[in-house]
Amino acid sequence: MAEKKSNSSEDGRWTLQGKTALVTGGTKGIGHAIVEELAGFGATVYTCCRNQEQLDQCLEKWRGKGYKVEGCVCDLTLRPQREML
C-alpha cells in the first residue's frame, strides 16, 4: 500500500511546502497579508506590484523572515505586462 502524503506540519498546522503561489498586489493590503500567510505556511510565493521601491522593501523583509518570495514590477492593467508575467 502506498504511503499517504500529509499536508500537516510537525506542529499540527497544515503546510504548503512544495507549492507555488502567485499573488498580485502583494506589497499592500490584502495581497501583502496573503503573501505573508502563504509563505508562512512554506509556499514559494511570486508576487508583483507597480512600485519597485515597495517591492524591494517587502522582499527584504520577507527574506529576513526566511520566506521564499520573489517578485517583479508589473502593471496588470497593461496587457503586454500581463502577458510577460
C-alpha atoms as an extended CHARMM CRD file, in Angstrom:
* protein
*
        85  EXT
         1         1  MET       CA              0.0000000000        0.0000000000        0.0000000000  PROA      1               0.0000000000
         2         2  ALA       CA              1.3390000000        3.4620000000       -0.9100000000  PROA      2               0.0000000000
         3         3  GLU       CA              2.2100000000        5.8490000000        1.8800000000  PROA      3               0.0000000000
         4         4  LYS       CA             -0.3320000000        8.6550000000        2.1800000000  PROA      4               0.0000000000
         5         5  LYS       CA              1.0940000000       12.1710000000        1.8750000000  PROA      5               0.0000000000
         6         6  SER       CA              0.0380000000       14.5870000000        4.5530000000  PROA      6               0.0000000000
         7         7  ASN       CA             -0.3910000000       18.3490000000        4.3530000000  PROA      7               0.0000000000
         8         8  SER       CA              0.2470000000       18.6360000000        8.0850000000  PROA      8               0.0000000000
         9         9  SER       CA              3.3920000000       20.0760000000        9.5700000000  PROA      9               0.0000000000
        10        10  GLU       CA              5.0060000000       18.7460000000       12.7160000000  PROA      10              0.0000000000
        11        11  ASP       CA              3.3160000000       21.3400000000       14.9330000000  PROA      11              0.0000000000
        12        12  GLY       CA             -0.1440000000       20.3060000000       13.7530000000  PROA      12              0.0000000000
        13        13  ARG       CA             -0.6580000000       23.1020000000       11.2290000000  PROA      13              0.0000000000
        14        14  TRP       CA             -1.0510000000       22.2710000000        7.5780000000  PROA      14              0.0000000000
        15        15  THR       CA              1.8090000000       23.1210000000        5.2470000000  PROA      15              0.0000000000
        16        16  LEU       CA              2.2580000000       24.4090000000        1.7300000000  PROA      16              0.0000000000
        17        17  GLN       CA              5.8090000000       23.0600000000        1.3450000000  PROA      17              0.0000000000
        18        18  GLY       CA              6.4440000000       22.2640000000       -2.3160000000  PROA      18              0.0000000000
        19        19  LYS       CA              3.6220000000       24.5070000000       -3.5320000000  PROA      19              0.0000000000
        20        20  THR       CA              3.9910000000       27.7290000000       -5.5240000000  PROA      20              0.0000000000
        21        21  ALA       CA              1.6050000000       30.6810000000       -5.4180000000  PROA      21              0.0000000000
        22        22  LEU       CA              1.2070000000       33.8480000000       -7.4890000000  PROA      22              0.0000000000
        23        23  VAL       CA             -0.1290000000       36.8550000000       -5.5760000000  PROA      23              0.0000000000
        24        24  THR       CA             -0.7910000000       40.0860000000       -7.4390000000  PROA      24              0.0000000000
        25        25  GLY       CA             -0.5800000000       43.3290000000       -5.4870000000  PROA      25              0.0000000000
        26        26  GLY       CA              1.4710000000       41.6130000000       -2.8140000000  PROA      26              0.0000000000
        27        27  THR       CA              3.1130000000       44.6810000000       -1.2920000000  PROA      27              0.0000000000
        28        28  LYS       CA             -0.0070000000       46.2790000000        0.2010000000  PROA      28              0.0000000000
        29        29  GLY       CA             -3.2320000000       45.4370000000        1.9600000000  PROA      29              0.0000000000
        30        30  ILE       CA             -4.8530000000       42.0670000000        1.4590000000  PROA      30              0.0000000000
        31        31  GLY       CA             -2.2310000000       40.9890000000       -1.0950000000  PROA      31              0.0000000000
        32        32  HSD       CA              0.5400000000       41.6040000000        1.4400000000  PROA      32              0.0000000000
        33        33  ALA       CA             -1.3050000000       39.5920000000        4.0850000000  PROA      33              0.0000000000
        34        34  ILE       CA             -1.8310000000       36.7320000000        1.6280000000  PROA      34              0.0000000000
        35        35  VAL       CA              1.8820000000       36.6460000000        0.7180000000  PROA      35              0.0000000000
        36        36  GLU       CA              2.8130000000       36.5010000000        4.4080000000  PROA      36              0.0000000000
        37        37  GLU       CA              0.2950000000       33.7540000000        5.1690000000  PROA      37              0.0000000000
        38        38  LEU       CA              1.2060000000       31.5530000000        2.2000000000  PROA      38              0.0000000000
        39        39  ALA       CA              4.9470000000       31.9930000000        2.7310000000  PROA      39              0.0000000000
        40        40  GLY       CA              4.4970000000       31.3830000000        6.4530000000  PROA      40              0.0000000000
        41        41  PHE       CA              2.9920000000       28.0020000000        5.6290000000  PROA      41              0.0000000000
        42        42  GLY       CA              6.0020000000       27.1610000000        3.4640000000  PROA      42              0.0000000000
        43        43  ALA       CA              4.8700000000       28.0390000000       -0.0540000000  PROA      43              0.0000000000
        44        44  THR       CA              7.1880000000       29.6070000000       -2.5710000000  PROA      44              0.0000000000
        45        45  VAL       CA              5.4420000000       32.8640000000       -3.4680000000  PROA      45              0.0000000000
        46        46  TYR       CA              5.8370000000       35.0300000000       -6.5550000000  PROA      46              0.0000000000
        47        47  THR       CA              4.2940000000       38.4810000000       -6.3210000000  PROA      47              0.0000000000
        48        48  CYS       CA              4.0490000000       41.5730000000       -8.4630000000  PROA      48              0.0000000000
        49        49  CYS       CA              3.2570000000       45.2160000000       -7.8690000000  PROA      49              0.0000000000
        50        50  ARG       CA              3.6110000000       48.5600000000       -9.6520000000  PROA      50              0.0000000000
        51        51  ASN       CA              6.2780000000       50.1280000000       -7.4140000000  PROA      51              0.0000000000
        52        52  GLN       CA              9.8880000000       48.8880000000       -7.3770000000  PROA      52              0.0000000000
        53        53  GLU       CA             10.7580000000       50.5980000000       -4.0740000000  PROA      53              0.0000000000
        54        54  GLN       CA              7.8230000000       48.9840000000       -2.2390000000  PROA      54              0.0000000000
        55        55  LEU       CA              8.6720000000       45.6290000000       -3.7880000000  PROA      55              0.0000000000
        56        56  ASP       CA             12.3130000000       45.8560000000       -2.7110000000  PROA      56              0.0000000000
        57        57  GLN       CA             11.3240000000       46.7710000000        0.8600000000  PROA      57              0.0000000000
        58        58  CYS       CA              8.8690000000       43.8970000000        1.1270000000  PROA      58              0.0000000000
        59        59  LEU       CA             11.2510000000       41.3540000000       -0.4160000000  PROA      59              0.0000000000
        60        60  GLU       CA             13.9550000000       42.3430000000        2.0630000000  PROA      60              0.0000000000
        61        61  LYS       CA             11.5260000000       41.9680000000        4.9780000000  PROA      61              0.0000000000
        62        62  TRP       CA             10.1990000000       38.6040000000        3.7730000000  PROA      62              0.0000000000
        63        63  ARG       CA             13.6510000000       37.1950000000        3.1120000000  PROA      63              0.0000000000
        64        64  GLY       CA             14.6750000000       38.3340000000        6.5920000000  PROA      64              0.0000000000
        65        65  LYS       CA             11.8690000000       36.1360000000        7.9270000000  PROA      65              0.0000000000
        66        66  GLY       CA             13.1720000000       33.2040000000        5.8880000000  PROA      66              0.0000000000
        67        67  TYR       CA             10.2800000000       33.2550000000        3.4130000000  PROA      67              0.0000000000
        68        68  LYS       CA             10.7890000000       32.0960000000       -0.1660000000  PROA      68              0.0000000000
        69        69  VAL       CA              9.3750000000       35.0930000000       -2.0500000000  PROA      69              0.0000000000
        70        70  GLU       CA             10.3260000000       36.5310000000       -5.4360000000  PROA      70              0.0000000000
        71        71  GLY       CA              8.7170000000       39.4150000000       -7.2730000000  PROA      71              0.0000000000
        72        72  CYS       CA              8.6740000000       41.8330000000      -10.1550000000  PROA      72              0.0000000000
        73        73  VAL       CA              7.1710000000       45.1560000000      -11.1410000000  PROA      73              0.0000000000
        74        74  CYS       CA              4.1090000000       44.6750000000      -13.3160000000  PROA      74              0.0000000000
        75        75  ASP       CA              1.0590000000       46.8210000000      -14.0940000000  PROA      75              0.0000000000
        76        76  LEU       CA             -1.7180000000       44.3130000000      -14.6730000000  PROA      76              0.0000000000
        77        77  THR       CA             -3.8890000000       46.9410000000      -16.3680000000  PROA      77              0.0000000000
        78        78  LEU       CA             -1.4810000000       46.7380000000      -19.3340000000  PROA      78              0.0000000000
        79        79  ARG       CA             -1.9470000000       43.6550000000      -21.4980000000  PROA      79              0.0000000000
        80        80  PRO       CA              1.7190000000       43.3320000000      -22.6140000000  PROA      80              0.0000000000
        81        81  GLN       CA              2.8610000000       43.3240000000      -18.9800000000  PROA      81              0.0000000000
        82        82  ARG       CA              0.2350000000       40.7240000000      -18.0410000000  PROA      82              0.0000000000
        83        83  GLU       CA              1.4280000000       38.5090000000      -20.8770000000  PROA      83              0.0000000000
        84        84  MET       CA              5.0550000000       38.8380000000      -19.7440000000  PROA      84              0.0000000000
        85        85  LEU       CA              4.0970000000       37.8330000000      -16.2040000000  PROA      85              0.0000000000
